[in-house]
Amino acid sequence: MRTLLLADIHANWQALNAVHQAEPDFDACFVLGDLVDYGVDGPAVIEWVQKYATFVIRGNHDHAVSQLVLPRSAGTPLKQLRNETRAIHWKTLGKDAMTYLAELPLRKRVMCDGLACELLHATPRDCMNEYLPAHSTAWEEQLAACRVDLLCVGHTHRPFVQSAAGKRVVNPGSVGQPRDGHPGASYAILEDGELELKRISYPIEETLTAMRNAGLSEGSLTFARYMLQNGLTA
């Protein structure tokens, strides 16, 4: 069985489409949250996920957009980009799409390749918000409390596979906004119990053109270019 693991698409249709073109044949697809914010193609991304994903988890940005959470003041370029794209989502996402985001589960347990898997966005202790990097000793504690073979997470935008407490945790990285210094869309494949982290380049200029056409400010466009071309690391 070939399962496609995706996380943190962040309304970047060009990146998601590139992943699909590279991986057209899969038996299942798990999406680990954050379909929206930071990008402008929310409707296209949600439509794809509804069509192809087997299971989808709600991330913190999905929650914020669907609950009409007003962004805090923009203290950084990243937060300013979030604020501007969220305002665009509220104009372009219809009622059905907003309801879809709001009703996504926070976690899901499934069987895949004979493995008991748990899907969530951040960590078992805090499904939506806790940042826990690779190789943190805290993973051993959290995995020990999980009654699963494999934990699938996102949120940090940094791909990794780690073993602890006799279990594994995989973060496929971010499809739409990598933050590990590599600009390629990041994802993972689970096949016959084995995990593989993968990258694929995509037309970043097309993503930036979509952002410009959606009405982002020049400041946010400049930052988005730097972020996407360099795989923002901070």
MIDOSE-1310 file (N, C-alpha, C; in nm, 2 decimals, decimal comma, always signed):
residues 234
mrtl	+0,08/-0,12/+0,00/+0,00/+0,00/+0,00/+0,09/+0,12/+0,00; +0,06/+0,22/-0,09/+0,13/+0,34/-0,10/+0,05/+0,46/-0,05; +0,10/+0,52/+0,06/+0,02/+0,63/+0,12/+0,10/+0,76/+0,11; +0,04/+0,86/+0,06/+0,10/+1,00/+0,05/+0,07/+1,07/+0,18
llad	+0,17/+1,13/+0,24/+0,16/+1,20/+0,36/+0,19/+1,35/+0,33; +0,09/+1,44/+0,36/+0,11/+1,58/+0,33/+0,08/+1,66/+0,45; +0,14/+1,78/+0,46/+0,11/+1,87/+0,57/+0,14/+2,01/+0,53; +0,08/+2,11/+0,59/+0,11/+2,25/+0,58/+0,12/+2,29/+0,43
ihan	+0,01/+2,27/+0,36/+0,00/+2,31/+0,22/-0,01/+2,46/+0,21; -0,08/+2,52/+0,30/-0,09/+2,67/+0,31/-0,13/+2,74/+0,18; -0,23/+2,68/+0,12/-0,30/+2,75/+0,01/-0,20/+2,78/-0,11; -0,10/+2,69/-0,12/+0,00/+2,70/-0,23/-0,04/+2,59/-0,33
wqal	-0,13/+2,63/-0,43/-0,17/+2,53/-0,53/-0,06/+2,48/-0,61; +0,03/+2,57/-0,65/+0,13/+2,52/-0,75/+0,22/+2,41/-0,68; +0,25/+2,43/-0,55/+0,33/+2,33/-0,48/+0,25/+2,20/-0,47; +0,13/+2,21/-0,43/+0,04/+2,08/-0,42/+0,03/+2,01/-0,55
navh	+0,01/+2,09/-0,66/-0,01/+2,03/-0,79/+0,12/+1,96/-0,83; +0,23/+2,02/-0,80/+0,36/+1,96/-0,84/+0,38/+1,82/-0,77; +0,34/+1,82/-0,64/+0,35/+1,69/-0,57/+0,26/+1,59/-0,63; +0,14/+1,63/-0,67/+0,05/+1,53/-0,73/+0,10/+1,48/-0,87
qaep	+0,16/+1,57/-0,94/+0,22/+1,53/-1,07/+0,33/+1,43/-1,05; +0,41/+1,45/-0,94/+0,52/+1,36/-0,91/+0,48/+1,23/-0,85; +0,36/+1,23/-0,79/+0,31/+1,11/-0,72/+0,16/+1,09/-0,76; +0,14/+1,05/-0,89/+0,00/+1,04/-0,93/-0,07/+0,91/-0,88
dfda	+0,01/+0,81/-0,84/-0,04/+0,68/-0,81/-0,02/+0,66/-0,66; -0,13/+0,67/-0,58/-0,12/+0,64/-0,44/-0,26/+0,58/-0,40; -0,25/+0,49/-0,30/-0,37/+0,42/-0,25/-0,44/+0,50/-0,14; -0,37/+0,58/-0,07/-0,43/+0,67/+0,03/-0,35/+0,79/+0,05
cfvl	-0,42/+0,90/+0,10/-0,35/+1,02/+0,13/-0,40/+1,08/+0,26; -0,30/+1,11/+0,35/-0,33/+1,16/+0,48/-0,28/+1,31/+0,48; -0,37/+1,40/+0,51/-0,33/+1,55/+0,51/-0,34/+1,59/+0,66; -0,22/+1,64/+0,71/-0,20/+1,66/+0,85/-0,22/+1,80/+0,89
gdlv	-0,31/+1,88/+0,82/-0,35/+2,01/+0,87/-0,28/+2,12/+0,80; -0,34/+2,24/+0,82/-0,30/+2,37/+0,77/-0,31/+2,37/+0,61; -0,43/+2,37/+0,57/-0,46/+2,39/+0,43/-0,45/+2,53/+0,38; -0,47/+2,62/+0,48/-0,48/+2,76/+0,44/-0,38/+2,86/+0,52
dygv	-0,40/+2,99/+0,49/-0,31/+3,09/+0,54/-0,17/+3,09/+0,47; -0,11/+3,21/+0,45/+0,02/+3,23/+0,39/+0,02/+3,22/+0,24; -0,08/+3,16/+0,18/-0,10/+3,15/+0,04/-0,24/+3,20/+0,00; -0,27/+3,20/-0,13/-0,39/+3,27/-0,17/-0,49/+3,17/-0,25
dgpa	-0,45/+3,05/-0,27/-0,53/+2,96/-0,35/-0,61/+2,86/-0,26; -0,67/+2,91/-0,16/-0,75/+2,82/-0,07/-0,85/+2,74/-0,13; -0,94/+2,80/-0,22/-1,04/+2,72/-0,28/-0,99/+2,60/-0,36; -0,88/+2,62/-0,44/-0,82/+2,51/-0,52/-0,76/+2,40/-0,43
view	-0,70/+2,44/-0,33/-0,63/+2,34/-0,24/-0,74/+2,26/-0,17; -0,84/+2,33/-0,11/-0,95/+2,26/-0,04/-1,02/+2,16/-0,14; -1,05/+2,20/-0,26/-1,11/+2,12/-0,36/-1,03/+1,99/-0,38; -0,90/+2,01/-0,40/-0,81/+1,89/-0,42/-0,82/+1,80/-0,30
vqky	-0,80/+1,85/-0,18/-0,80/+1,77/-0,06/-0,93/+1,69/-0,05; -1,05/+1,76/-0,08/-1,17/+1,69/-0,07/-1,19/+1,58/-0,17; -1,12/+1,59/-0,28/-1,13/+1,49/-0,39/-1,04/+1,37/-0,36; -0,91/+1,40/-0,31/-0,81/+1,30/-0,31/-0,77/+1,25/-0,17
atfv	-0,79/+1,32/-0,07/-0,75/+1,28/+0,06/-0,84/+1,18/+0,13; -0,77/+1,08/+0,19/-0,85/+0,98/+0,26/-0,89/+1,03/+0,40; -0,79/+1,09/+0,47/-0,82/+1,15/+0,60/-0,75/+1,28/+0,61; -0,82/+1,38/+0,67/-0,77/+1,52/+0,68/-0,78/+1,56/+0,83
irgn	-0,68/+1,63/+0,88/-0,68/+1,68/+1,01/-0,68/+1,83/+1,01; -0,74/+1,89/+1,12/-0,75/+2,03/+1,13/-0,62/+2,09/+1,20; -0,56/+2,18/+1,13/-0,45/+2,25/+1,19/-0,49/+2,38/+1,25; -0,39/+2,45/+1,31/-0,42/+2,57/+1,38/-0,47/+2,68/+1,29
hdha	-0,41/+2,69/+1,17/-0,46/+2,79/+1,07/-0,59/+2,76/+1,01; -0,62/+2,63/+0,99/-0,76/+2,59/+0,95/-0,86/+2,63/+1,05; -0,83/+2,61/+1,18/-0,92/+2,65/+1,29/-0,94/+2,80/+1,29; -0,83/+2,88/+1,28/-0,84/+3,02/+1,29/-0,92/+3,08/+1,18
vsql	-0,89/+3,03/+1,05/-0,97/+3,09/+0,94/-1,11/+3,05/+0,95; -1,15/+2,93/+0,98/-1,29/+2,89/+0,99/-1,36/+2,95/+1,10; -1,29/+2,99/+1,21/-1,36/+3,05/+1,33/-1,35/+3,20/+1,32; -1,31/+3,25/+1,21/-1,30/+3,40/+1,19/-1,22/+3,47/+1,30
vlpr	-1,10/+3,40/+1,34/-1,02/+3,46/+1,44/-0,94/+3,58/+1,38; -0,96/+3,69/+1,44/-0,89/+3,81/+1,39/-0,75/+3,80/+1,42; -0,66/+3,82/+1,32/-0,52/+3,81/+1,34/-0,47/+3,92/+1,44; -0,36/+3,88/+1,52/-0,30/+3,98/+1,60/-0,22/+4,08/+1,51
sagt	-0,18/+4,19/+1,58/-0,10/+4,29/+1,50/+0,02/+4,22/+1,43; +0,05/+4,28/+1,32/+0,16/+4,22/+1,24/+0,29/+4,27/+1,29; +0,35/+4,20/+1,38/+0,48/+4,24/+1,43/+0,60/+4,19/+1,35; +0,58/+4,10/+1,25/+0,68/+4,05/+1,17/+0,63/+4,04/+1,03
plkq	+0,72/+4,03/+0,93/+0,67/+4,01/+0,79/+0,59/+3,88/+0,77; +0,62/+3,77/+0,84/+0,55/+3,65/+0,83/+0,41/+3,67/+0,88; +0,39/+3,74/+1,00/+0,26/+3,76/+1,05/+0,18/+3,86/+0,96; +0,24/+3,95/+0,90/+0,18/+4,04/+0,80/+0,12/+3,96/+0,68
lrne	+0,21/+3,87/+0,63/+0,16/+3,78/+0,52/+0,04/+3,70/+0,57; +0,05/+3,64/+0,69/-0,07/+3,57/+0,74/-0,19/+3,65/+0,74; -0,18/+3,78/+0,79/-0,30/+3,86/+0,80/-0,36/+3,90/+0,67; -0,27/+3,93/+0,57/-0,32/+3,96/+0,44/-0,39/+3,84/+0,37
trai	-0,33/+3,73/+0,38/-0,38/+3,61/+0,31/-0,51/+3,56/+0,38; -0,52/+3,58/+0,51/-0,64/+3,54/+0,58/-0,76/+3,63/+0,54; -0,73/+3,75/+0,52/-0,84/+3,84/+0,47/-0,89/+3,80/+0,33; -0,79/+3,75/+0,25/-0,83/+3,70/+0,12/-0,91/+3,58/+0,13
hwkt	-0,88/+3,49/+0,22/-0,95/+3,36/+0,24/-1,10/+3,40/+0,28; -1,12/+3,50/+0,36/-1,25/+3,53/+0,40/-1,34/+3,58/+0,29; -1,27/+3,63/+0,18/-1,34/+3,68/+0,07/-1,37/+3,56/-0,04; -1,27/+3,47/-0,04/-1,28/+3,37/-0,15/-1,33/+3,24/-0,11
lgkd	-1,33/+3,20/+0,01/-1,38/+3,07/+0,06/-1,53/+3,08/+0,08; -1,60/+2,99/+0,02/-1,75/+2,99/+0,04/-1,79/+2,93/+0,17; -1,92/+2,93/+0,20/-1,97/+2,88/+0,32/-1,93/+2,73/+0,34; -1,94/+2,65/+0,23/-1,92/+2,51/+0,24/-1,77/+2,48/+0,27
amty	-1,68/+2,56/+0,22/-1,54/+2,54/+0,24/-1,51/+2,58/+0,39; -1,57/+2,69/+0,44/-1,54/+2,73/+0,58/-1,60/+2,62/+0,67; -1,71/+2,57/+0,64/-1,77/+2,46/+0,73/-1,68/+2,34/+0,72; -1,63/+2,31/+0,61/-1,54/+2,19/+0,59/-1,42/+2,21/+0,68
lael	-1,36/+2,32/+0,68/-1,24/+2,35/+0,77/-1,28/+2,33/+0,92; -1,39/+2,39/+0,95/-1,43/+2,40/+1,09/-1,46/+2,26/+1,15; -1,51/+2,17/+1,06/-1,55/+2,03/+1,11/-1,44/+1,93/+1,10; -1,32/+1,96/+1,05/-1,21/+1,87/+1,04/-1,18/+1,82/+1,18
plrk	-1,15/+1,69/+1,20/-1,11/+1,64/+1,33/-0,97/+1,69/+1,38; -0,95/+1,69/+1,51/-0,82/+1,73/+1,56/-0,72/+1,61/+1,56; -0,77/+1,49/+1,56/-0,68/+1,37/+1,55/-0,76/+1,25/+1,50; -0,69/+1,16/+1,45/-0,76/+1,04/+1,39/-0,67/+0,92/+1,40
rvmc	-0,72/+0,81/+1,45/-0,65/+0,68/+1,45/-0,69/+0,59/+1,34; -0,59/+0,54/+1,26/-0,62/+0,46/+1,15/-0,52/+0,34/+1,14; -0,56/+0,24/+1,07/-0,47/+0,13/+1,04/-0,42/+0,15/+0,90; -0,28/+0,14/+0,88/-0,23/+0,15/+0,75/-0,10/+0,06/+0,74
dgla	-0,10/-0,03/+0,64/+0,01/-0,12/+0,62/+0,03/-0,21/+0,75; -0,07/-0,24/+0,82/-0,06/-0,32/+0,94/-0,01/-0,24/+1,06; +0,00/-0,11/+1,05/+0,05/-0,02/+1,15/-0,07/+0,06/+1,21; -0,07/+0,07/+1,35/-0,16/+0,15/+1,41/-0,11/+0,30/+1,40
cell	-0,17/+0,38/+1,33/-0,12/+0,52/+1,31/-0,22/+0,62/+1,38; -0,16/+0,73/+1,43/-0,24/+0,84/+1,47/-0,20/+0,96/+1,40; -0,30/+1,03/+1,35/-0,28/+1,16/+1,27/-0,32/+1,28/+1,35; -0,23/+1,38/+1,36/-0,26/+1,50/+1,42/-0,17/+1,61/+1,37
hatp	-0,20/+1,73/+1,40/-0,12/+1,84/+1,34/+0,01/+1,87/+1,41; +0,01/+1,88/+1,55/+0,13/+1,93/+1,62/+0,19/+1,82/+1,70; +0,14/+1,80/+1,83/+0,19/+1,70/+1,92/+0,07/+1,63/+1,99; +0,09/+1,51/+2,04/-0,02/+1,45/+2,12/-0,07/+1,53/+2,24
rdcm	+0,02/+1,61/+2,30/-0,01/+1,69/+2,41/-0,09/+1,81/+2,37; -0,06/+1,86/+2,26/-0,13/+1,98/+2,21/-0,15/+1,97/+2,06; -0,27/+1,93/+2,02/-0,28/+1,88/+1,88/-0,26/+1,99/+1,77; -0,28/+2,12/+1,81/-0,28/+2,23/+1,72/-0,16/+2,32/+1,73
neyl	-0,10/+2,34/+1,85/-0,02/+2,45/+1,87/+0,13/+2,43/+1,91; +0,15/+2,31/+1,97/+0,29/+2,29/+2,03/+0,39/+2,27/+1,92; +0,50/+2,34/+1,93/+0,61/+2,31/+1,83/+0,72/+2,22/+1,90; +0,74/+2,11/+1,84/+0,84/+2,01/+1,90/+0,93/+1,97/+1,78
pahs	+1,05/+2,02/+1,78/+1,14/+1,99/+1,67/+1,19/+1,84/+1,67; +1,25/+1,80/+1,56/+1,31/+1,67/+1,55/+1,42/+1,65/+1,66; +1,43/+1,53/+1,70/+1,53/+1,49/+1,80/+1,52/+1,55/+1,94; +1,41/+1,62/+1,96/+1,38/+1,66/+2,10/+1,36/+1,54/+2,19
tawe	+1,41/+1,55/+2,31/+1,39/+1,44/+2,40/+1,25/+1,43/+2,45; +1,17/+1,54/+2,43/+1,03/+1,54/+2,46/+0,95/+1,44/+2,38; +1,00/+1,41/+2,26/+0,93/+1,31/+2,17/+0,92/+1,17/+2,24; +1,03/+1,13/+2,31/+1,03/+1,00/+2,37/+0,92/+0,99/+2,47
eqla	+0,90/+1,10/+2,55/+0,79/+1,10/+2,65/+0,66/+1,10/+2,59; +0,64/+1,18/+2,48/+0,51/+1,18/+2,42/+0,48/+1,05/+2,34; +0,58/+1,00/+2,28/+0,55/+0,87/+2,21/+0,52/+0,76/+2,31; +0,59/+0,76/+2,42/+0,56/+0,65/+2,52/+0,42/+0,65/+2,56
acrv	+0,35/+0,76/+2,56/+0,21/+0,77/+2,60/+0,12/+0,74/+2,49; +0,17/+0,72/+2,37/+0,08/+0,69/+2,26/+0,07/+0,54/+2,23; -0,05/+0,49/+2,22/-0,07/+0,35/+2,19/-0,08/+0,32/+2,04; +0,02/+0,37/+1,97/+0,02/+0,35/+1,83/+0,16/+0,31/+1,79
dllc	+0,18/+0,26/+1,66/+0,31/+0,23/+1,60/+0,37/+0,35/+1,54; +0,29/+0,43/+1,48/+0,34/+0,55/+1,40/+0,25/+0,67/+1,43; +0,32/+0,78/+1,46/+0,26/+0,91/+1,48/+0,29/+1,00/+1,36; +0,19/+1,05/+1,29/+0,21/+1,14/+1,18/+0,17/+1,28/+1,21
vght	+0,26/+1,38/+1,20/+0,24/+1,51/+1,25/+0,29/+1,61/+1,14; +0,26/+1,74/+1,16/+0,31/+1,85/+1,08/+0,35/+1,96/+1,16; +0,31/+2,08/+1,13/+0,32/+2,20/+1,21/+0,45/+2,27/+1,21; +0,56/+2,20/+1,21/+0,69/+2,27/+1,22/+0,75/+2,31/+1,08
hrpf	+0,69/+2,25/+0,98/+0,74/+2,28/+0,84/+0,88/+2,22/+0,82; +0,92/+2,13/+0,90/+1,05/+2,07/+0,89/+1,04/+1,92/+0,89; +1,08/+1,85/+0,78/+1,06/+1,71/+0,77/+1,16/+1,63/+0,86; +1,11/+1,52/+0,92/+1,19/+1,43/+0,99/+1,12/+1,30/+1,02
vqsa	+1,20/+1,19/+1,04/+1,15/+1,07/+1,09/+1,24/+1,03/+1,21; +1,17/+1,00/+1,32/+1,24/+0,97/+1,45/+1,18/+0,85/+1,51; +1,27/+0,77/+1,58/+1,22/+0,66/+1,66/+1,25/+0,68/+1,80; +1,15/+0,65/+1,89/+1,16/+0,66/+2,03/+1,06/+0,57/+2,10
agkr	+1,09/+0,52/+2,21/+0,99/+0,44/+2,29/+0,94/+0,32/+2,21; +1,02/+0,27/+2,11/+0,97/+0,16/+2,03/+0,87/+0,20/+1,92; +0,86/+0,33/+1,90/+0,76/+0,38/+1,80/+0,83/+0,48/+1,71; +0,75/+0,52/+1,60/+0,81/+0,62/+1,51/+0,72/+0,74/+1,50
vvnp	+0,78/+0,85/+1,47/+0,71/+0,97/+1,44/+0,76/+1,03/+1,31; +0,67/+1,07/+1,22/+0,71/+1,12/+1,09/+0,64/+1,26/+1,08; +0,72/+1,35/+1,03/+0,67/+1,48/+0,99/+0,71/+1,50/+0,84; +0,62/+1,50/+0,75/+0,65/+1,51/+0,61/+0,71/+1,64/+0,56
gsvg	+0,71/+1,74/+0,66/+0,75/+1,88/+0,62/+0,63/+1,95/+0,55; +0,66/+2,06/+0,50/+0,56/+2,15/+0,44/+0,55/+2,14/+0,29; +0,44/+2,12/+0,24/+0,42/+2,12/+0,09/+0,44/+2,27/+0,04; +0,37/+2,36/+0,11/+0,36/+2,50/+0,05/+0,45/+2,60/+0,11
qprd	+0,52/+2,57/+0,23/+0,60/+2,67/+0,29/+0,71/+2,61/+0,37; +0,81/+2,54/+0,31/+0,91/+2,48/+0,38/+0,99/+2,58/+0,46; +1,04/+2,53/+0,58/+1,12/+2,62/+0,67/+1,25/+2,56/+0,71; +1,30/+2,47/+0,63/+1,43/+2,40/+0,66/+1,54/+2,44/+0,57
ghpg	+1,53/+2,55/+0,50/+1,63/+2,60/+0,41/+1,63/+2,53/+0,27; +1,53/+2,46/+0,24/+1,51/+2,39/+0,11/+1,38/+2,44/+0,05; +1,38/+2,50/-0,07/+1,25/+2,56/-0,12/+1,16/+2,46/-0,18; +1,20/+2,33/-0,21/+1,11/+2,24/-0,27/+1,00/+2,19/-0,18
asya	+0,88/+2,16/-0,24/+0,77/+2,11/-0,17/+0,81/+1,98/-0,10; +0,78/+1,96/+0,02/+0,82/+1,85/+0,10/+0,70/+1,76/+0,13; +0,72/+1,63/+0,13/+0,62/+1,53/+0,16/+0,68/+1,40/+0,19; +0,60/+1,30/+0,23/+0,65/+1,17/+0,26/+0,56/+1,06/+0,20
iled	+0,63/+0,95/+0,18/+0,56/+0,83/+0,13/+0,57/+0,72/+0,24; +0,46/+0,65/+0,27/+0,46/+0,53/+0,36/+0,42/+0,42/+0,27; +0,51/+0,32/+0,25/+0,48/+0,21/+0,16/+0,54/+0,08/+0,23; +0,46/-0,02/+0,24/+0,50/-0,14/+0,30/+0,57/-0,12/+0,44
gele	+0,52/-0,03/+0,51/+0,57/+0,00/+0,65/+0,70/+0,08/+0,65; +0,75/+0,12/+0,53/+0,87/+0,20/+0,52/+0,84/+0,35/+0,49; +0,91/+0,44/+0,55/+0,89/+0,58/+0,53/+1,00/+0,64/+0,45; +0,96/+0,73/+0,35/+1,06/+0,80/+0,27/+1,02/+0,95/+0,26
lkri	+1,11/+1,04/+0,30/+1,09/+1,18/+0,29/+1,13/+1,22/+0,15; +1,05/+1,31/+0,08/+1,08/+1,34/-0,06/+1,06/+1,49/-0,08; +1,13/+1,55/-0,18/+1,11/+1,69/-0,22/+1,09/+1,69/-0,37; +1,02/+1,80/-0,41/+0,99/+1,83/-0,55/+0,99/+1,98/-0,57
sypi	+1,06/+2,02/-0,68/+1,06/+2,16/-0,71/+0,92/+2,20/-0,77; +0,89/+2,32/-0,77/+0,76/+2,37/-0,83/+0,78/+2,51/-0,88; +0,69/+2,56/-0,96/+0,70/+2,69/-1,02/+0,67/+2,80/-0,92; +0,77/+2,84/-0,84/+0,75/+2,94/-0,74/+0,70/+3,07/-0,80
eetl	+0,75/+3,11/-0,92/+0,71/+3,23/-0,98/+0,56/+3,23/-1,00; +0,50/+3,12/-1,04/+0,35/+3,11/-1,06/+0,28/+3,14/-0,92; +0,33/+3,08/-0,82/+0,27/+3,11/-0,69/+0,28/+3,26/-0,65; +0,39/+3,32/-0,68/+0,41/+3,47/-0,66/+0,31/+3,55/-0,74
tamr	+0,30/+3,51/-0,87/+0,20/+3,58/-0,96/+0,06/+3,57/-0,91; +0,02/+3,45/-0,86/-0,11/+3,44/-0,80/-0,13/+3,53/-0,68; -0,02/+3,54/-0,60/-0,03/+3,63/-0,48/-0,04/+3,78/-0,52; +0,03/+3,81/-0,63/+0,02/+3,95/-0,68/-0,12/+3,98/-0,73
nagl	-0,17/+3,88/-0,81/-0,30/+3,90/-0,86/-0,41/+3,91/-0,76; -0,39/+3,84/-0,64/-0,49/+3,84/-0,54/-0,48/+3,97/-0,46; -0,38/+4,06/-0,48/-0,38/+4,19/-0,42/-0,29/+4,20/-0,30; -0,19/+4,11/-0,28/-0,10/+4,13/-0,17/-0,02/+4,26/-0,18
segs	+0,02/+4,31/-0,07/+0,10/+4,44/-0,07/+0,24/+4,41/-0,12; +0,31/+4,51/-0,16/+0,44/+4,49/-0,22/+0,53/+4,44/-0,11; +0,51/+4,48/+0,02/+0,60/+4,43/+0,13/+0,58/+4,28/+0,15; +0,45/+4,24/+0,14/+0,43/+4,09/+0,16/+0,48/+4,01/+0,04
ltfa	+0,47/+4,07/-0,08/+0,52/+4,00/-0,19/+0,67/+3,98/-0,19; +0,74/+4,09/-0,15/+0,88/+4,08/-0,13/+0,92/+3,97/-0,03; +0,85/+3,97/+0,08/+0,88/+3,87/+0,18/+0,85/+3,73/+0,13; +0,73/+3,72/+0,07/+0,69/+3,59/+0,02/+0,80/+3,53/-0,08
ryml	+0,85/+3,62/-0,17/+0,95/+3,57/-0,26/+1,08/+3,52/-0,19; +1,12/+3,60/-0,09/+1,24/+3,55/-0,01/+1,21/+3,42/+0,06; +1,09/+3,41/+0,12/+1,05/+3,29/+0,20/+1,04/+3,17/+0,11; +0,98/+3,18/+0,00/+0,96/+3,06/-0,09/+1,08/+3,02/-0,16
qngl	+1,16/+3,12/-0,20/+1,29/+3,09/-0,27/+1,40/+3,03/-0,19; +1,39/+3,06/-0,06/+1,50/+3,02/+0,03/+1,46/+2,92/+0,14; +1,33/+2,88/+0,14/+1,29/+2,78/+0,24/+1,31/+2,84/+0,38; +1,23/+2,95/+0,41/+1,24/+3,03/+0,53/+1,28/+2,94/+0,65
ta	+1,39/+2,98/+0,72/+1,44/+2,90/+0,83/+1,41/+2,97/+0,96; +1,35/+3,08/+0,97/+1,32/+3,14/+1,10/+1,19/+3,21/+1,09
